[in-house]
Amino acid sequence: MKPFLYFLPLALCPLALHAADAESACMAALDAVKSSQSEHLGPVITAVMEASGGDERIYSKVMKKAADAGHPVALTWLSRQSLQQLRYQGVNPETAPEAVRLRSVMEQAASQGYIPAVVEMSHYCGSGVGAPADEQAGMKYLMQACKANSMRARAAYLLLSGRLEKGGDKDAAVAAELKRRNFYVEEFLAALTAATDAAKSQEWLHLAASHGSPGAACTLGLHYLQEGKDAMGYEFLKLAADRDHPEALAQLAALMLPDAELSPGLQPLIQKDNEAAIRLFRRAVLLGFPRALIPLAGEYHKQPEKYSADRVFELYRQAADAGDPRGGVAYAYCLVEGRGCAPETERGLRILNQLVDAGVPFANMALADLYFNGTGVPADMGKAIRCLTSAASVGVPQCYTLMAVISQLGNASKPSDPARARVYLRMAEERGELAAQQAFDTMVQAGAWKFMP
């Protein structure tokens, strides 16, 4: 033990150096963002990732440290991120004690003259975050931002004052804003016309994208891909990703994965590159896109020699905190098994049962795994089958194949039952499960079934 303790500080030195470098890079980048009055955190992420060797865990730590030091950009980031979590969790943003605290955090940032925080405070006041809605206070913040030449604030003011209409070009104030290339105006107009005039909405989105809107470019990219216009869709999606739109980054990453199925039109445009996909997923996560957490964790899990189990666990925890049911199931499963964390069997099982009660089918599948393999609970084939049956009944038909597998394999509570396995496999095929026999043969040959490999 003594030699291990002796070398431990040396082992931690690279991480400590990375963190120190990342903190310095983070503060310099945050100061630059503050000076330019930008709300775009891409340069901060780039600086921290380069200084930390690409460790996304360090980004959150240094940003929180900067927020503790009162940096307005970091305070704005912290308030936005935390409020998003509250909303995913279904918390009332007006009365929750945490929302009250987050409002004060945003007020602190706004009081330092950081205009994106001032705009956010107009939204917090107008929509009732941390206090009852107060339109007068919200308009006061909005006018402060307008006087500071905030394009986003001016667009919101035009909309709230009734001068932003579906026609868009009839009002002199709107026409003046369009001449200033305020893509926020064009985005609002696209949203206003979307339900009644798809062509007009698309026209406004094209104009917004040409004026620099990453959101408009992403919307157009996804639209054209759905329409089968692959080349145009890819170009807009790539444009949005180049402008750091988090959903566009995640969508492109998914297309770049080695096992992604691409349409003939996309095949010559997309280069499969697992590491590049990981970098895009990671950037999407750091830009606040929670749906990228699970695929990033999955890619990390495939490379245990490069990405540690605790790093995967942290992503699952974040996904669970963001209200993603898949993240909640994976997080609880890891707690039971002690994957990347100290085992907390009772807590993990409690979370899984809560998710089952909430109607999350993957929670039933995870419990089935635990009962079949006797992990954290006594092996019980009957309970495993009942969990899979419940999941199948709410839209996970491949559970019939899994029931066939565990019946064929048997466990400590019940011996192998090939006849019952054939019944379940036939039920799987009758319900249209794709490659049920192939999946069955592969898992039986491996001699195991696991919810998480």
C-alpha positions as a Markdown table, in Angstrom:
| # | Residue | x | y | z |
|---|---|---|---|---|
| 1 | Met | 0.0 | 0.0 | 0.0 |
| 2 | Lys | 2.8 | 2.4 | 0.8 |
| 3 | Pro | 4.3 | 2.5 | -2.7 |
| 4 | Phe | 0.8 | 3.1 | -4.1 |
| 5 | Leu | 0.3 | 6.0 | -1.8 |
| 6 | Tyr | 3.7 | 7.4 | -2.6 |
| 7 | Phe | 3.0 | 7.4 | -6.3 |
| 8 | Leu | -0.6 | 8.6 | -6.1 |
| 9 | Pro | 0.3 | 12.4 | -6.1 |
| 10 | Leu | 2.4 | 11.9 | -9.2 |
| 11 | Ala | -0.4 | 10.1 | -10.9 |
| 12 | Leu | -2.7 | 13.0 | -10.2 |
| 13 | Cys | -0.2 | 15.6 | -11.4 |
| 14 | Pro | -1.3 | 15.6 | -15.1 |
| 15 | Leu | -5.0 | 16.1 | -14.1 |
| 16 | Ala | -4.1 | 18.9 | -11.8 |
| 17 | Leu | -2.0 | 20.6 | -14.5 |
| 18 | His | -4.8 | 20.2 | -17.0 |
| 19 | Ala | -7.3 | 21.7 | -14.5 |
| 20 | Ala | -5.0 | 24.7 | -13.8 |
| 21 | Asp | -4.4 | 25.3 | -17.5 |
| 22 | Ala | -8.1 | 25.0 | -18.2 |
| 23 | Glu | -9.0 | 27.5 | -15.5 |
| 24 | Ser | -6.6 | 30.1 | -16.9 |
| 25 | Ala | -7.9 | 29.5 | -20.5 |
| 26 | Cys | -11.5 | 29.6 | -19.3 |
| 27 | Met | -11.1 | 33.0 | -17.6 |
| 28 | Ala | -9.4 | 34.6 | -20.6 |
| 29 | Ala | -12.1 | 33.3 | -22.9 |
| 30 | Leu | -14.9 | 34.4 | -20.6 |
| 31 | Asp | -13.4 | 37.9 | -20.4 |
| 32 | Ala | -13.3 | 38.0 | -24.2 |
| 33 | Val | -16.9 | 37.0 | -24.4 |
| 34 | Lys | -17.9 | 39.6 | -21.9 |
| 35 | Ser | -16.0 | 42.3 | -23.7 |
| 36 | Ser | -17.7 | 41.5 | -27.0 |
| 37 | Gln | -21.1 | 41.3 | -25.2 |
| 38 | Ser | -21.6 | 37.9 | -27.0 |
| 39 | Glu | -23.8 | 35.1 | -25.7 |
| 40 | His | -21.9 | 32.5 | -27.8 |
| 41 | Leu | -19.8 | 30.3 | -25.5 |
| 42 | Gly | -18.1 | 28.3 | -28.3 |
| 43 | Pro | -14.7 | 30.1 | -27.8 |
| 44 | Val | -14.8 | 29.3 | -24.1 |
| 45 | Ile | -15.5 | 25.6 | -24.8 |
| 46 | Thr | -12.7 | 25.4 | -27.4 |
| 47 | Ala | -10.2 | 27.1 | -25.0 |
| 48 | Val | -11.1 | 24.8 | -22.1 |
| 49 | Met | -11.1 | 21.6 | -24.2 |
| 50 | Glu | -7.7 | 22.4 | -25.7 |
| 51 | Ala | -6.2 | 23.1 | -22.3 |
| 52 | Ser | -7.8 | 20.0 | -20.6 |
| 53 | Gly | -7.0 | 17.5 | -23.2 |
| 54 | Gly | -10.7 | 17.1 | -24.2 |
| 55 | Asp | -12.0 | 16.2 | -20.7 |
| 56 | Glu | -15.5 | 17.5 | -20.5 |
| 57 | Arg | -15.7 | 17.1 | -16.8 |
| 58 | Ile | -13.2 | 19.9 | -16.3 |
| 59 | Tyr | -15.3 | 22.4 | -18.3 |
| 60 | Ser | -18.2 | 22.3 | -15.8 |
| 61 | Lys | -15.8 | 22.6 | -12.8 |
| 62 | Val | -14.0 | 25.6 | -14.1 |
| 63 | Met | -17.2 | 27.3 | -15.2 |
| 64 | Lys | -18.7 | 26.8 | -11.8 |
| 65 | Lys | -15.6 | 28.1 | -10.2 |
| 66 | Ala | -15.8 | 31.2 | -12.5 |
| 67 | Ala | -19.4 | 31.6 | -11.5 |
| 68 | Asp | -18.5 | 31.4 | -7.8 |
| 69 | Ala | -16.0 | 34.2 | -8.5 |
| 70 | Gly | -18.9 | 36.3 | -9.9 |
| 71 | His | -18.0 | 36.3 | -13.6 |
| 72 | Pro | -21.2 | 37.5 | -15.4 |
| 73 | Val | -20.8 | 35.1 | -18.4 |
| 74 | Ala | -20.3 | 32.1 | -16.1 |
| 75 | Leu | -23.2 | 33.2 | -13.9 |
| 76 | Thr | -25.5 | 33.4 | -17.0 |
| 77 | Trp | -24.4 | 30.0 | -18.1 |
| 78 | Leu | -25.0 | 28.5 | -14.7 |
| 79 | Ser | -28.5 | 30.0 | -14.4 |
| 80 | Arg | -29.5 | 28.9 | -17.8 |
| 81 | Gln | -28.2 | 25.3 | -17.4 |
| 82 | Ser | -29.8 | 24.9 | -14.0 |
| 83 | Leu | -33.1 | 26.3 | -15.1 |
| 84 | Gln | -33.2 | 24.0 | -18.0 |
| 85 | Gln | -32.8 | 21.0 | -15.6 |
| 86 | Leu | -35.6 | 22.3 | -13.5 |
| 87 | Arg | -37.9 | 22.4 | -16.5 |
| 88 | Tyr | -37.0 | 18.9 | -17.6 |
| 89 | Gln | -37.8 | 17.7 | -14.1 |
| 90 | Gly | -41.3 | 19.4 | -14.2 |
| 91 | Val | -40.5 | 21.9 | -11.4 |
| 92 | Asn | -42.7 | 25.0 | -11.3 |
| 93 | Pro | -40.1 | 27.7 | -12.3 |
| 94 | Glu | -42.1 | 30.5 | -10.6 |
| 95 | Thr | -42.3 | 29.2 | -7.0 |
| 96 | Ala | -39.5 | 26.6 | -6.6 |
| 97 | Pro | -36.9 | 27.8 | -4.1 |
| 98 | Glu | -34.1 | 26.8 | -6.6 |
| 99 | Ala | -35.7 | 29.0 | -9.3 |
| 100 | Val | -35.6 | 31.9 | -6.9 |
| 101 | Arg | -31.9 | 31.4 | -6.4 |
| 102 | Leu | -31.3 | 31.1 | -10.2 |
| 103 | Arg | -33.1 | 34.4 | -10.7 |
| 104 | Ser | -30.8 | 36.1 | -8.2 |
| 105 | Val | -27.8 | 34.5 | -10.1 |
| 106 | Met | -29.0 | 36.0 | -13.4 |
| 107 | Glu | -29.7 | 39.4 | -11.7 |
| 108 | Gln | -26.1 | 39.4 | -10.5 |
| 109 | Ala | -24.9 | 38.9 | -14.0 |
| 110 | Ala | -27.2 | 41.5 | -15.4 |
| 111 | Ser | -26.1 | 44.0 | -12.7 |
| 112 | Gln | -22.6 | 43.9 | -14.1 |
| 113 | Gly | -23.8 | 45.2 | -17.5 |
| 114 | Tyr | -23.6 | 41.8 | -19.4 |
| 115 | Ile | -26.3 | 42.4 | -21.9 |
| 116 | Pro | -27.2 | 38.8 | -22.7 |
| 117 | Ala | -28.0 | 38.5 | -19.0 |
| 118 | Val | -30.1 | 41.6 | -19.2 |
| 119 | Val | -32.1 | 40.1 | -22.0 |
| 120 | Glu | -32.5 | 36.9 | -20.0 |
| 121 | Met | -33.8 | 38.9 | -17.0 |
| 122 | Ser | -36.5 | 40.4 | -19.3 |
| 123 | His | -37.6 | 36.9 | -20.0 |
| 124 | Tyr | -37.4 | 35.8 | -16.4 |
| 125 | Cys | -39.6 | 38.7 | -15.3 |
| 126 | Gly | -42.0 | 38.4 | -18.2 |
| 127 | Ser | -42.5 | 34.6 | -17.9 |
| 128 | Gly | -42.3 | 34.4 | -14.1 |
| 129 | Val | -39.1 | 32.7 | -13.2 |
| 130 | Gly | -38.4 | 32.8 | -9.5 |
| 131 | Ala | -41.2 | 35.3 | -8.8 |
| 132 | Pro | -44.7 | 36.1 | -10.2 |
| 133 | Ala | -44.6 | 37.4 | -13.8 |
| 134 | Asp | -44.0 | 41.2 | -14.0 |
| 135 | Glu | -44.3 | 42.5 | -17.5 |
| 136 | Gln | -43.4 | 46.0 | -16.5 |
| 137 | Ala | -40.1 | 44.9 | -15.0 |
| 138 | Gly | -39.5 | 42.7 | -18.0 |
| 139 | Met | -40.0 | 45.6 | -20.4 |
| 140 | Lys | -37.6 | 47.7 | -18.3 |
| 141 | Tyr | -34.9 | 45.1 | -18.8 |
| 142 | Leu | -35.7 | 44.7 | -22.4 |
| 143 | Met | -35.4 | 48.5 | -23.1 |
| 144 | Gln | -32.1 | 48.5 | -21.3 |
| 145 | Ala | -30.9 | 45.8 | -23.7 |
| 146 | Cys | -32.3 | 47.7 | -26.7 |
| 147 | Lys | -30.4 | 50.8 | -25.7 |
| 148 | Ala | -27.3 | 48.7 | -25.6 |
| 149 | Asn | -27.9 | 47.7 | -29.2 |
| 150 | Ser | -28.9 | 44.1 | -28.5 |
| 151 | Met | -30.4 | 42.7 | -31.8 |
| 152 | Arg | -32.3 | 40.0 | -29.9 |
| 153 | Ala | -33.8 | 42.5 | -27.5 |
| 154 | Arg | -34.9 | 44.8 | -30.4 |
| 155 | Ala | -36.6 | 41.8 | -32.1 |
| 156 | Ala | -38.4 | 40.9 | -28.9 |
| 157 | Tyr | -39.5 | 44.5 | -28.4 |
| 158 | Leu | -41.0 | 44.7 | -32.0 |
| 159 | Leu | -42.9 | 41.5 | -31.3 |
| 160 | Leu | -44.2 | 42.6 | -27.9 |
| 161 | Ser | -45.2 | 46.0 | -29.1 |
| 162 | Gly | -47.2 | 44.6 | -31.9 |
| 163 | Arg | -45.1 | 45.9 | -34.7 |
| 164 | Leu | -43.9 | 42.5 | -35.8 |
| 165 | Glu | -46.6 | 41.0 | -37.9 |
| 166 | Lys | -47.0 | 38.0 | -40.2 |
| 167 | Gly | -46.6 | 40.2 | -43.3 |
| 168 | Gly | -43.3 | 41.4 | -42.0 |
| 169 | Asp | -42.6 | 44.0 | -44.7 |
| 170 | Lys | -45.6 | 46.3 | -44.1 |
| 171 | Asp | -44.3 | 48.0 | -40.9 |
| 172 | Ala | -41.6 | 50.5 | -41.2 |
| 173 | Ala | -40.0 | 49.4 | -37.9 |
| 174 | Val | -39.8 | 45.8 | -39.1 |
| 175 | Ala | -38.4 | 46.9 | -42.5 |
| 176 | Ala | -35.7 | 48.9 | -40.7 |
| 177 | Glu | -34.7 | 46.0 | -38.6 |
| 178 | Leu | -34.5 | 43.7 | -41.6 |
| 179 | Lys | -32.2 | 46.2 | -43.3 |
| 180 | Arg | -30.0 | 45.8 | -40.2 |
| 181 | Arg | -29.9 | 42.1 | -40.8 |
| 182 | Asn | -31.4 | 41.1 | -37.5 |
| 183 | Phe | -31.9 | 37.4 | -37.9 |
| 184 | Tyr | -33.9 | 37.3 | -34.7 |
| 185 | Val | -36.7 | 39.3 | -36.5 |
| 186 | Glu | -36.6 | 36.8 | -39.3 |
| 187 | Glu | -36.8 | 33.9 | -36.9 |
| 188 | Phe | -39.8 | 35.4 | -35.2 |
| 189 | Leu | -41.5 | 36.0 | -38.6 |
| 190 | Ala | -40.8 | 32.4 | -39.6 |
| 191 | Ala | -42.4 | 31.1 | -36.4 |
| 192 | Leu | -45.4 | 33.4 | -36.9 |
| 193 | Thr | -46.0 | 32.2 | -40.5 |
| 194 | Ala | -45.1 | 28.5 | -40.0 |
| 195 | Ala | -48.7 | 27.3 | -39.3 |
| 196 | Thr | -50.5 | 29.3 | -42.0 |
| 197 | Asp | -47.9 | 29.8 | -44.7 |
| 198 | Ala | -45.1 | 27.2 | -45.0 |
| 199 | Ala | -43.6 | 28.8 | -48.0 |
| 200 | Lys | -43.4 | 32.2 | -46.3 |
| 201 | Ser | -41.9 | 30.6 | -43.2 |
| 202 | Gln | -39.3 | 28.9 | -45.3 |
| 203 | Glu | -38.5 | 32.2 | -47.0 |
| 204 | Trp | -37.9 | 33.9 | -43.6 |
| 205 | Leu | -35.8 | 31.0 | -42.4 |
| 206 | His | -33.6 | 31.2 | -45.5 |
| 207 | Leu | -33.1 | 34.9 | -44.9 |
| 208 | Ala | -32.3 | 34.3 | -41.2 |
| 209 | Ala | -29.8 | 31.6 | -42.1 |
| 210 | Ser | -28.1 | 33.9 | -44.7 |
| 211 | His | -27.8 | 36.6 | -42.0 |
| 212 | Gly | -26.1 | 34.2 | -39.6 |
| 213 | Ser | -28.8 | 32.4 | -37.6 |
| 214 | Pro | -27.6 | 28.9 | -36.6 |
| 215 | Gly | -31.1 | 28.0 | -35.5 |
| 216 | Ala | -32.6 | 28.8 | -38.8 |
| 217 | Ala | -29.9 | 26.8 | -40.6 |
| 218 | Cys | -30.5 | 23.8 | -38.4 |
| 219 | Thr | -34.2 | 23.9 | -38.9 |
| 220 | Leu | -33.8 | 24.1 | -42.7 |
| 221 | Gly | -31.2 | 21.3 | -42.6 |
| 222 | Leu | -33.5 | 18.9 | -40.8 |
| 223 | His | -36.4 | 19.9 | -43.0 |
| 224 | Tyr | -34.6 | 19.2 | -46.2 |
| 225 | Leu | -33.3 | 15.9 | -44.9 |
| 226 | Gln | -36.8 | 14.8 | -44.1 |
| 227 | Glu | -37.9 | 15.9 | -47.6 |
| 228 | Gly | -35.2 | 13.7 | -49.1 |
| 229 | Lys | -33.2 | 16.7 | -50.4 |
| 230 | Asp | -30.0 | 15.3 | -48.9 |
| 231 | Ala | -27.4 | 17.6 | -50.4 |
| 232 | Met | -29.2 | 20.7 | -49.4 |
| 233 | Gly | -30.1 | 19.3 | -45.9 |
| 234 | Tyr | -26.5 | 18.4 | -45.3 |
| 235 | Glu | -25.2 | 21.8 | -46.3 |
| 236 | Phe | -27.6 | 23.7 | -44.0 |
| 237 | Leu | -26.9 | 21.2 | -41.1 |
| 238 | Lys | -23.2 | 21.6 | -41.6 |
| 239 | Leu | -23.6 | 25.4 | -41.7 |
| 240 | Ala | -25.5 | 25.3 | -38.4 |
| 241 | Ala | -22.9 | 23.0 | -36.8 |
| 242 | Asp | -20.1 | 25.3 | -38.0 |
| 243 | Arg | -21.9 | 28.1 | -36.1 |
| 244 | Asp | -22.0 | 25.8 | -33.0 |
| 245 | His | -25.7 | 25.0 | -33.0 |
| 246 | Pro | -25.8 | 22.1 | -30.5 |
| 247 | Glu | -28.6 | 20.1 | -32.1 |
| 248 | Ala | -26.9 | 20.3 | -35.5 |
| 249 | Leu | -23.6 | 19.1 | -33.9 |
| 250 | Ala | -25.4 | 16.1 | -32.4 |
| 251 | Gln | -27.2 | 15.3 | -35.7 |
| 252 | Leu | -24.0 | 15.4 | -37.7 |
| 253 | Ala | -22.3 | 13.3 | -35.1 |
| 254 | Ala | -25.0 | 10.6 | -35.3 |
| 255 | Leu | -24.6 | 10.5 | -39.1 |
| 256 | Met | -20.8 | 10.1 | -38.8 |
| 257 | Leu | -20.9 | 7.0 | -36.5 |
| 258 | Pro | -19.6 | 3.8 | -38.2 |
| 259 | Asp | -23.0 | 2.0 | -37.8 |
| 260 | Ala | -25.2 | 4.9 | -39.0 |
| 261 | Glu | -27.4 | 4.0 | -42.0 |
| 262 | Leu | -27.1 | 6.7 | -44.6 |
| 263 | Ser | -29.3 | 7.4 | -47.6 |
| 264 | Pro | -27.7 | 7.1 | -51.0 |
| 265 | Gly | -27.6 | 10.9 | -51.3 |
| 266 | Leu | -25.7 | 11.3 | -48.0 |
| 267 | Gln | -23.2 | 8.5 | -48.5 |
| 268 | Pro | -20.8 | 10.6 | -50.7 |
| 269 | Leu | -21.2 | 13.6 | -48.3 |
| 270 | Ile | -20.6 | 12.0 | -44.9 |
| 271 | Gln | -17.2 | 10.6 | -43.9 |
| 272 | Lys | -17.6 | 8.0 | -41.1 |
| 273 | Asp | -15.3 | 9.0 | -38.3 |
| 274 | Asn | -15.9 | 7.7 | -34.8 |
| 275 | Glu | -13.5 | 10.1 | -33.0 |
| 276 | Ala | -14.8 | 13.1 | -34.9 |
| 277 | Ala | -18.4 | 12.1 | -34.0 |
| 278 | Ile | -17.4 | 11.9 | -30.3 |
| 279 | Arg | -15.9 | 15.4 | -30.5 |
| 280 | Leu | -19.2 | 16.8 | -32.0 |
| 281 | Phe | -21.3 | 15.0 | -29.4 |
| 282 | Arg | -19.1 | 16.3 | -26.6 |
| 283 | Arg | -19.4 | 19.9 | -27.9 |
| 284 | Ala | -23.2 | 19.5 | -28.2 |
| 285 | Val | -23.2 | 18.4 | -24.5 |
| 286 | Leu | -21.1 | 21.3 | -23.4 |
| 287 | Leu | -23.3 | 23.7 | -25.3 |
| 288 | Gly | -26.3 | 22.5 | -23.3 |
| 289 | Phe | -27.9 | 19.9 | -25.5 |
| 290 | Pro | -28.9 | 17.1 | -23.1 |
| 291 | Arg | -30.0 | 14.6 | -25.8 |
| 292 | Ala | -26.3 | 14.2 | -26.8 |
| 293 | Leu | -25.4 | 12.9 | -23.3 |
| 294 | Ile | -26.6 | 9.3 | -23.9 |
| 295 | Pro | -25.0 | 8.8 | -27.4 |
| 296 | Leu | -21.7 | 10.3 | -26.0 |
| 297 | Ala | -21.8 | 7.9 | -23.1 |
| 298 | Gly | -22.5 | 5.0 | -25.4 |
| 299 | Glu | -19.4 | 5.9 | -27.5 |
| 300 | Tyr | -17.3 | 6.2 | -24.4 |
| 301 | His | -18.5 | 2.9 | -23.2 |
| 302 | Lys | -17.2 | 1.2 | -26.4 |
| 303 | Gln | -13.7 | 2.4 | -25.7 |
| 304 | Pro | -13.0 | 1.5 | -22.0 |
| 305 | Glu | -9.2 | 1.7 | -22.6 |
| 306 | Lys | -9.6 | 5.4 | -23.5 |
| 307 | Tyr | -12.7 | 6.6 | -21.5 |
| 308 | Ser | -13.0 | 5.5 | -17.9 |
| 309 | Ala | -16.2 | 4.0 | -16.4 |
| 310 | Asp | -16.6 | 7.0 | -14.0 |
| 311 | Arg | -16.6 | 9.3 | -17.0 |
| 312 | Val | -19.5 | 7.3 | -18.6 |
| 313 | Phe | -21.3 | 7.3 | -15.2 |
| 314 | Glu | -21.0 | 11.1 | -15.0 |
| 315 | Leu | -22.7 | 11.4 | -18.4 |
| 316 | Tyr | -25.5 | 9.1 | -17.3 |
| 317 | Arg | -25.9 | 11.1 | -14.1 |
| 318 | Gln | -26.2 | 14.4 | -16.1 |
| 319 | Ala | -28.8 | 12.8 | -18.4 |
| 320 | Ala | -30.8 | 11.6 | -15.4 |
| 321 | Asp | -30.6 | 15.1 | -13.9 |
| 322 | Ala | -31.8 | 16.5 | -17.2 |
| 323 | Gly | -34.9 | 14.4 | -17.0 |
| 324 | Asp | -34.0 | 11.9 | -19.8 |
| 325 | Pro | -35.6 | 8.5 | -18.8 |
| 326 | Arg | -32.9 | 6.5 | -20.6 |
| 327 | Gly | -30.3 | 8.4 | -18.5 |
| 328 | Gly | -32.2 | 7.7 | -15.3 |
| 329 | Val | -32.3 | 4.0 | -16.1 |
| 330 | Ala | -28.6 | 3.8 | -17.0 |
| 331 | Tyr | -27.7 | 5.9 | -13.9 |
| 332 | Ala | -29.7 | 3.6 | -11.6 |
| 333 | Tyr | -28.3 | 0.4 | -13.3 |
| 334 | Cys | -24.8 | 1.7 | -12.7 |
| 335 | Leu | -25.6 | 2.4 | -9.0 |
| 336 | Val | -26.7 | -1.2 | -8.6 |
| 337 | Glu | -23.7 | -2.7 | -10.3 |
| 338 | Gly | -21.2 | -0.2 | -9.1 |
| 339 | Arg | -20.1 | 0.8 | -12.6 |
| 340 | Gly | -18.0 | 3.9 | -12.4 |
| 341 | Cys | -19.2 | 4.6 | -8.9 |
| 342 | Ala | -19.4 | 3.0 | -5.4 |
| 343 | Pro | -22.3 | 0.5 | -5.4 |
| 344 | Glu | -25.5 | 1.9 | -4.0 |
| 345 | Thr | -27.8 | -1.1 | -4.6 |
| 346 | Glu | -30.8 | -0.1 | -2.7 |
| 347 | Arg | -30.8 | 3.4 | -4.1 |
| 348 | Gly | -30.4 | 2.2 | -7.6 |
| 349 | Leu | -33.3 | -0.3 | -7.3 |
| 350 | Arg | -35.5 | 2.4 | -5.7 |
| 351 | Ile | -34.9 | 4.7 | -8.7 |
| 352 | Leu | -35.6 | 1.8 | -11.2 |
| 353 | Asn | -38.9 | 1.0 | -9.5 |
| 354 | Gln | -39.9 | 4.7 | -9.5 |
| 355 | Leu | -39.2 | 4.8 | -13.2 |
| 356 | Val | -41.2 | 1.6 | -13.7 |
| 357 | Asp | -44.1 | 3.3 | -11.9 |
| 358 | Ala | -43.7 | 6.3 | -14.2 |
| 359 | Gly | -44.1 | 4.0 | -17.2 |
| 360 | Val | -40.5 | 3.8 | -18.5 |
| 361 | Pro | -40.2 | 0.5 | -20.3 |
| 362 | Phe | -36.4 | 0.5 | -20.2 |
| 363 | Ala | -36.6 | 0.4 | -16.4 |
| 364 | Asn | -38.5 | -2.9 | -16.7 |
| 365 | Met | -35.8 | -4.2 | -19.0 |
| 366 | Ala | -33.0 | -3.2 | -16.6 |
| 367 | Leu | -34.8 | -4.9 | -13.7 |
| 368 | Ala | -35.3 | -8.0 | -15.8 |
| 369 | Asp | -31.5 | -8.1 | -16.3 |
| 370 | Leu | -30.9 | -7.8 | -12.6 |
| 371 | Tyr | -33.4 | -10.5 | -11.7 |
| 372 | Phe | -32.1 | -12.8 | -14.4 |
| 373 | Asn | -28.4 | -12.4 | -13.5 |
| 374 | Gly | -29.0 | -12.1 | -9.8 |
| 375 | Thr | -27.2 | -8.7 | -9.6 |
| 376 | Gly | -28.2 | -6.7 | -6.5 |
| 377 | Val | -31.2 | -9.0 | -6.0 |
| 378 | Pro | -31.8 | -12.8 | -5.7 |
| 379 | Ala | -32.0 | -14.4 | -9.1 |
| 380 | Asp | -35.7 | -14.8 | -10.0 |
| 381 | Met | -36.7 | -16.0 | -13.5 |
| 382 | Gly | -40.4 | -15.3 | -12.9 |
| 383 | Lys | -39.8 | -11.7 | -12.0 |
| 384 | Ala | -37.5 | -11.3 | -14.9 |
| 385 | Ile | -40.1 | -12.6 | -17.3 |
| 386 | Arg | -42.8 | -10.4 | -15.8 |
| 387 | Cys | -40.6 | -7.3 | -16.2 |
| 388 | Leu | -40.0 | -8.1 | -19.8 |
| 389 | Thr | -43.7 | -8.8 | -20.4 |
| 390 | Ser | -44.5 | -5.3 | -19.0 |
| 391 | Ala | -42.0 | -3.7 | -21.2 |
| 392 | Ala | -43.3 | -5.5 | -24.3 |
| 393 | Ser | -46.9 | -4.4 | -23.5 |
| 394 | Val | -46.0 | -0.8 | -23.7 |
| 395 | Gly | -44.1 | -0.8 | -27.0 |
| 396 | Val | -40.8 | -2.8 | -26.8 |
| 397 | Pro | -41.6 | -5.9 | -28.8 |
| 398 | Gln | -38.0 | -7.2 | -28.8 |
| 399 | Cys | -38.6 | -8.2 | -25.2 |
| 400 | Tyr | -40.1 | -11.4 | -26.5 |
| 401 | Thr | -36.8 | -12.3 | -28.0 |
| 402 | Leu | -35.1 | -11.6 | -24.7 |
| 403 | Met | -37.7 | -13.8 | -22.9 |
| 404 | Ala | -36.8 | -16.5 | -25.3 |
| 405 | Val | -33.1 | -16.1 | -24.6 |
| 406 | Ile | -33.3 | -16.2 | -20.8 |
| 407 | Ser | -35.7 | -19.2 | -20.9 |
| 408 | Gln | -33.2 | -21.0 | -23.1 |
| 409 | Leu | -30.3 | -20.1 | -20.8 |
| 410 | Gly | -32.0 | -20.6 | -17.5 |
| 411 | Asn | -30.6 | -19.2 | -14.2 |
| 412 | Ala | -30.1 | -20.0 | -10.6 |
| 413 | Ser | -33.8 | -19.9 | -9.9 |
| 414 | Lys | -35.0 | -22.0 | -12.8 |
| 415 | Pro | -33.3 | -24.4 | -15.3 |
| 416 | Ser | -33.2 | -24.0 | -19.0 |
| 417 | Asp | -36.6 | -24.4 | -20.8 |
| 418 | Pro | -36.1 | -24.8 | -24.5 |
| 419 | Ala | -39.8 | -25.4 | -25.2 |
| 420 | Arg | -40.8 | -22.2 | -23.6 |
| 421 | Ala | -38.0 | -20.4 | -25.4 |
| 422 | Arg | -39.4 | -21.6 | -28.7 |
| 423 | Val | -42.9 | -20.2 | -27.8 |
| 424 | Tyr | -41.4 | -16.8 | -26.9 |
| 425 | Leu | -39.3 | -16.7 | -30.1 |
| 426 | Arg | -42.4 | -17.5 | -32.2 |
| 427 | Met | -44.3 | -14.7 | -30.5 |
| 428 | Ala | -41.4 | -12.4 | -31.3 |
| 429 | Glu | -41.5 | -13.3 | -35.0 |
| 430 | Glu | -45.3 | -13.1 | -35.1 |
| 431 | Arg | -45.0 | -9.5 | -33.8 |
| 432 | Gly | -42.6 | -8.5 | -36.6 |
| 433 | Glu | -39.4 | -8.3 | -34.6 |
| 434 | Leu | -36.5 | -7.9 | -37.0 |
| 435 | Ala | -33.9 | -10.7 | -37.0 |
| 436 | Ala | -35.3 | -12.3 | -33.9 |
| 437 | Gln | -33.8 | -15.7 | -34.6 |
| 438 | Gln | -30.4 | -14.1 | -35.3 |
| 439 | Ala | -30.4 | -12.1 | -32.1 |
| 440 | Phe | -31.6 | -15.2 | -30.2 |
| 441 | Asp | -28.8 | -17.4 | -31.6 |
| 442 | Thr | -26.1 | -14.7 | -30.9 |
| 443 | Met | -27.1 | -14.2 | -27.3 |
| 444 | Val | -27.5 | -17.9 | -26.5 |
| 445 | Gln | -24.1 | -18.6 | -28.0 |
| 446 | Ala | -22.6 | -15.9 | -25.9 |
| 447 | Gly | -24.4 | -17.5 | -22.9 |
| 448 | Ala | -25.6 | -14.2 | -21.4 |
| 449 | Trp | -28.0 | -11.4 | -21.8 |
| 450 | Lys | -27.3 | -8.0 | -20.3 |
| 451 | Phe | -29.3 | -4.8 | -20.5 |
| 452 | Met | -26.1 | -2.9 | -20.6 |
| 453 | Pro | -23.0 | -4.7 | -22.1 |
